């Protein structure tokens, strides 16, 4: 049989990280120089095509060199310069939420359509360090039919073929190709580099090769173009041509029926990046949460004409989020000045949203009754389309300060119903009875403002905790549904029993220290499985040193809060030069326990994990939330990446144990147990430290204080898995609580939307990109077909919606007429 003639698509680009080993001004300057040279060469050579993506780079050209921007617009129109990819930038492709990928695409699509009339059909992420399977549905519903990527290479991920059909969680499909790495070529050696890759992949019928000086820009050179012209002319047994990603996939698509199908994510590579720069990751998660929460609040207020939707401000905050998701920012692989710049960017977005959220909250508080004399109102806005039963925390001032010879208790009522409430230590430490932190359990009605009224009683002193150590020296906490035993010698949980079933093995939640190195990415491996130590209860001589307490004999394990809503036990741990304050928050109702872990971290080349020993069922599987999906995670100790929750499932025992987080992404599971990854301490932008760096002080990441919050729960498999995605959403997009005295004027606000079932969630409520409509994006998170009713009280409208497994559904609704339709992710109506 005759071997098919090979076709080689040469895709010239200039990989240019906006930041990495440099800050953004240098990235902008290099973009100007690179694009200027590329434009010159496009104008000089008829057959040459230059490809480039990433809105952020074009924005810099548009702002700093408008004449060059106009030249590029002309070249794009002539087909000599190709807009590829079409996203805002190349983000990390594992850690952003599914909705964040949608915004990367929406923002990029709008920009390139407006300025270049270009709508790329091939998504490209050349440099990110792995890719979630959740991207497939997002790509397909955003008008992409193909995906070009580079990592992980064959050393980390074996594929039946580098070209394949990638299948998403919902069954969506796109063509995908892992191109022969790298994405660049050496200056003056493009022909040599390309010939080597052709020889290595001579059996590939349709072969894409990326070339052009990259990593700090550069792109093509005249010498390289001339050498490639000669190479193209000299071919007799293959076709080589300057090309684009779309042309390559059009060629490949003719053979799509012969391609294998792939139904997994494309991981791992550089798993240290799931944890490096933990503070950036936490601030990123906070900005992500605040953006989607604030949009929901502003939309609800705007459609009721309580404010004008501040679109430009929201778009600026969204841009800050998109920038922070860049694949050398969010993964923590850049230099220290970039970390500081990124925290500034994230802080900028958070400040914008803080102001907007307060504006929305106060607008939605209109219509609440004025407070009766002697009461202090607390308002809590639930942005979610379902009721939330949770513990609420809120601080406020008493009318006047009292000396500490008495203590003021606070009682909370919802209407006439008293709620389980207690006063806990406030953030301040002023020596008076004035600022109060009230904690109470309440049911928050869906999509609306919830009202609670507080009254006070003056007591001689704060009540002593009721929970005491038993004869064995342990704390035993027990309710109708929950039993927790905290070991008095280790400070760890020996029993977590839900509805009479043990859900953890003894000695749970020990912070353990793993061997690590200075490599920001962990370029040479996939696991962190060598434990070198563990935190233990701090001796009395160190507890005072850690806490600053006057009493050096402070017990390392003690109850700090105890009341009708919950009990809080504090454990003080020590290892090497580091300390941990670990607080166990145990509810009087329900089975979810919260861990608040404050770390004073001073270790180098070490990783901090939290050990969670499971009961050890034979059929335990490890799963976790990913972008608009739930993934089966590795169970062999490989470092896994997930988003807001992970969990262990035993179908045989009908038991699922889940943990929700507010800003961590890495973990591992094996026969040695389950470990959540909190911190690591590599150098900045380093692989192995050269000798010179070892002879001086080199700063390490994440030294100092960091705080993590985790929520553990257990129960029957279907019950737990049906609930955890919504619970994770609520823990991250937290209902807003504020003590506020309303005027009593106006009418109470109505919800924008509510849902009839207990599973489907609303990921976004936002104005449409164009026109007066609003967009509601819904998601089915369990992998099962189901139906829900979407209730729109403002429009007096109910819509019955049916979802397939993991289906993402977008509705476009006119708030005046009630007219609605289902759209793709670009908000264009779908064909019936």
Protein Blocks (a to p, Z undefined) as FASTA:
>chain_A
ZZddddddddddddddfbfjbcfklmmmmmmmmmmmmmmmmmmpmkbccddehjklmmmm
mmmmmmlmmmmmmmmmnopaccehjiabdcdfklpcfklmmmmmmmmmmmmmmmnopacf
bdcdfkbgcdcfklmmmmmmnopabdcdfbdcfkloccfbfbdcdddfkopacddddddd
dfbdcehilmmmmmmmmmmmmmpmbacddeddehjoniaafklmmmmmmmmmmpmkbccd
dddfklmmmmmmmmmmmpccdfbdcddehkllmmgokllmmmmmmmmmmmmmmmmmmmmm
mmnopaccdfklmmmmmmmmmmmmpcklmnopacfklmmmmmmmmmmmmmmmmmmmmmmm
mmmmgoiacddehiacdddddfbfbdcddddddddddfbdcdfkbccdddddehjaccdd
dddddfblcdbdfbacddddddddehiacdddddddddfbdcddfbdcdfkopacdddfk
bccdddfklopafbdceehiafbdehihiacdddddfbfnlpmbcbdfbcfbdcddddfk
lmmmmnopablkbcfbdcfbdcfkbccddddddehjbccdddddddfedjbdcddddddd
fbehiacddddddehiaklccddddehiaddddfehpacddfkbccdddfklopacdddd
fhiabdcddfkbccddfbdcddehiabdcfklmmcccddehiajdddddddddddfklmm
mmmmmmmmmmmmgcdddddddehiajddddfbdcfbfkbccfbdcddfbdjbdcdddddf
kopacddddddfknopacdddddehiacdddddfklopacdddfkopacdZZ
